[in-house]
Amino acid sequence: MTALDVRHADVDLGGARVLHDVSLRVDQGELVGLLGPNGAGKTTLLRTVLGLQPVRSGSVLVAGRPARPGRTPVGYVPQRHDFAWDFPICVADAVLTGLTGRLGPVRRPGVRHWEAVADALDRVRLTALAERPVGQLSGGQRQRVLVARALALRPQVLLLDEPFTGLDLPTQELLTALFADLAHEGRAVLMATHDLLGALAACDRVALLHRTVIAAGTPATLAADTAAWTTAFGVGPDSPLLRALRAV
């Protein structure tokens, strides 16, 4: 079943067209990699799925319904610099902030909310650090906090914006395995990443984005489509990127 369905979406920012005729689907139980150069519109597409950025035309459906901020069953893992790590808050409370939209401004968290926080911390192996101030965490630990915050929603769709940037290899491997497990459990996972070869190794399908979807398919099919990569990344025939793809 299709969990996320983007159909012919046009998106403008500041009066300029950023995304044009974007069509992309992510099924339940599927991990899809979203690849493209800087400025290709990857983050804008994720924000559009969240309902934070309106479409000028076309549609974005999550579980068959238009996205609504705070109400759509979508978990979002932003880039690390988008979180205030100097705020005086512990790890568990930071994960709880992922539920703010459901709690509202005055409602206090109940047992089920704290259970969701505990489950999310367990999934990212941070239970032992639940009471530690977030300002004392390493880069990899901070990334896992952001993943846990998204998982506390128990979302049907999980969006990941460059989840591996600046992480050491053990943390990358831990998160890669977690994302694959979440997909196998029935969630739809869409991951924007610059780790091209890692995405080809880990994802069920891959989409190349440069203001529109240039191509989408299985890693094996897409790795062989030299023209698609040339168009998406603007590289020449002797690019190291293309040489690396030939080795996949």
Buried (B, 14 or more C-beta within 10 A) or exposed (E): EBBBBBBEBBBBEEEEEBBBEBBBBBBBBBBBBBBBBEEBBBBBBBBBBBBEBEBEEBEBBBBEEEBEEEEBBBBBBBBBEEBEBEEEBBBBBBBBBBBEEBBEEEEEBEEEBBEBBBBBBEBBBBBEBBEBBBEEBEBBBBBBBBBBBBBBBEBBBBBBBBBBBEBEEEBBBBBBEBBBEBBEEEBBBBBBBBBBBBBBEBBBBBBBBBBBBBBBBEBEEBBEBBEBBBBBBEBEEEBEBBEEBEEE
